[in-house]
């Protein structure tokens, strides 16, 4: 498996399609809420295995803070290390951009996943698109 920044519009389109399948089809999130108009300014991290896109994450950098979001892994690839690899790739992209702090909104079932990678909660639980979330952050070395 290779994890890197998307190289072209075709790879970004594959990432958006994976997000649609996970967020809209699996979780019932409206496609309009996923398409917030910020994908053009984002770094898209992709995990590719045998040419197929298995996972993705979007990195938005604002004022020396990286916001990770829209992280998804293909249903059949979950619990196989794809998510950890994508998260590490997103953190690498943030470091390469000079960022020292990463923030994200984790769906509650994923809170432990992020905590195991050094993220800590910040704030109270909240609901976003009908799904319970918690804000988390991590300082990068």
C-alpha positions as CSV (number, residue, x, y, z in Angstrom):
1,X,0.0,0.0,0.0
2,X,1.2,3.5,-0.9
3,X,0.0,6.5,1.1
4,X,0.7,10.0,-0.4
5,X,-0.9,13.2,-1.6
6,X,-3.3,12.9,-4.5
7,X,-1.4,13.6,-7.7
8,X,-4.2,14.7,-10.0
9,X,-7.8,15.5,-10.4
10,X,-8.6,11.9,-11.1
11,X,-7.3,10.7,-7.7
12,X,-9.2,13.5,-6.0
13,X,-12.3,12.4,-7.8
14,X,-11.8,8.8,-6.5
15,X,-11.4,10.2,-3.0
16,X,-14.6,12.2,-3.3
17,X,-16.4,9.1,-4.6
18,X,-15.1,7.0,-1.6
19,X,-16.3,9.8,0.7
20,X,-19.7,9.7,-1.0
21,X,-20.0,5.9,-0.5
22,X,-19.0,6.1,3.2
23,X,-20.7,9.3,4.3
24,X,-23.8,9.4,2.2
25,X,-24.6,5.7,1.5
26,X,-23.3,4.1,4.7
27,X,-24.0,6.9,7.2
28,X,-26.8,8.8,5.6
29,X,-25.0,12.2,5.5
30,X,-26.3,14.5,2.8
31,X,-23.9,14.8,-0.2
32,X,-24.3,18.6,0.0
33,X,-22.9,18.7,3.5
34,X,-19.8,16.7,2.5
35,X,-19.2,19.0,-0.5
36,X,-18.6,22.2,1.4
37,X,-16.6,23.9,-1.3
38,X,-13.2,23.5,0.4
39,X,-11.8,20.5,-1.4
40,X,-10.0,22.8,-3.9
41,X,-7.9,24.3,-1.2
42,X,-7.2,21.0,0.6
43,X,-4.3,18.5,0.5
44,X,-5.9,15.1,-0.2
45,X,-4.1,12.1,1.2
46,X,-4.8,8.8,-0.5
47,X,-4.0,5.2,0.3
48,X,-3.6,3.1,-2.8
49,X,-3.3,-0.6,-3.0
50,X,-2.9,-2.3,-6.3
51,X,-4.1,0.8,-8.0
52,X,-7.4,1.0,-6.0
53,X,-8.0,3.9,-3.6
54,X,-8.6,2.3,-0.2
55,X,-8.7,5.4,2.1
56,X,-8.5,9.2,2.1
57,X,-8.3,12.2,4.4
58,X,-8.5,15.9,3.7
59,X,-6.0,18.3,5.2
60,X,-6.9,22.0,5.4
61,X,-4.2,24.4,6.7
62,X,-5.3,27.7,8.2
63,X,-3.1,30.0,10.4
64,X,-0.5,27.3,11.1
65,X,-3.2,24.7,12.2
66,X,-4.0,21.7,10.2
67,X,-7.6,20.5,10.3
68,X,-8.0,16.9,9.3
69,X,-11.4,15.8,8.0
70,X,-13.4,13.7,5.7
71,X,-11.3,10.7,6.7
72,X,-12.7,7.4,5.3
73,X,-11.6,3.9,4.6
74,X,-13.2,1.5,2.2
75,X,-15.6,-0.8,4.2
76,X,-13.7,-4.0,3.3
77,X,-10.4,-2.5,4.3
78,X,-11.2,-1.3,7.8
79,X,-9.2,-2.7,10.8
80,X,-6.3,-3.5,8.4
81,X,-4.0,-0.5,9.1
82,X,-5.3,1.6,6.3
83,X,-6.7,4.3,8.6
84,X,-3.5,4.5,10.6
85,X,-1.4,4.8,7.5
86,X,-3.7,7.6,6.1
87,X,-3.6,9.4,9.5
88,X,0.2,9.2,9.5
89,X,0.3,10.5,5.9
90,X,-2.0,13.5,6.8
91,X,0.3,14.3,9.8
92,X,3.3,14.2,7.5
93,X,1.7,16.6,5.1
94,X,0.9,18.9,8.0
95,X,4.5,18.8,9.3
96,X,5.8,19.4,5.8
97,X,3.6,22.5,5.6
98,X,5.2,23.8,8.9
99,X,2.2,23.0,11.1
100,X,2.7,22.2,14.7
101,X,-1.0,21.5,15.8
102,X,-3.6,19.3,14.2
103,X,-7.3,19.4,15.0
104,X,-10.2,17.2,14.0
105,X,-13.8,16.3,14.7
106,X,-13.9,12.6,15.5
107,X,-17.1,10.6,15.3
108,X,-17.5,9.1,18.7
109,X,-16.9,5.5,17.6
110,X,-13.5,6.6,16.2
111,X,-12.4,8.5,19.4
112,X,-10.2,5.6,20.6
113,X,-8.6,5.3,17.2
114,X,-7.4,8.9,17.4
115,X,-6.5,8.7,21.1
116,X,-4.2,5.7,20.3
117,X,-2.3,8.0,17.9
118,X,-1.8,10.7,20.5
119,X,-4.9,12.9,20.0
120,X,-6.6,14.4,23.1
121,X,-10.2,15.6,23.4
122,X,-10.9,19.3,23.6
123,X,-14.3,20.4,24.5
124,X,-17.7,18.7,24.7
125,X,-19.4,16.2,22.5
126,X,-21.6,17.7,19.8
127,X,-23.8,16.5,16.9
128,X,-22.8,17.1,13.3
129,X,-25.0,15.9,10.5
130,X,-26.9,13.7,13.0
131,X,-23.7,12.0,14.2
132,X,-22.1,12.5,17.7
133,X,-18.6,13.9,17.5
134,X,-15.8,15.1,19.8
135,X,-13.2,17.7,19.0
136,X,-9.6,16.4,19.3
137,X,-6.2,17.8,18.8
138,X,-2.5,16.8,18.7
139,X,0.7,18.7,18.9
140,X,3.2,17.6,16.3
141,X,6.9,17.3,17.2
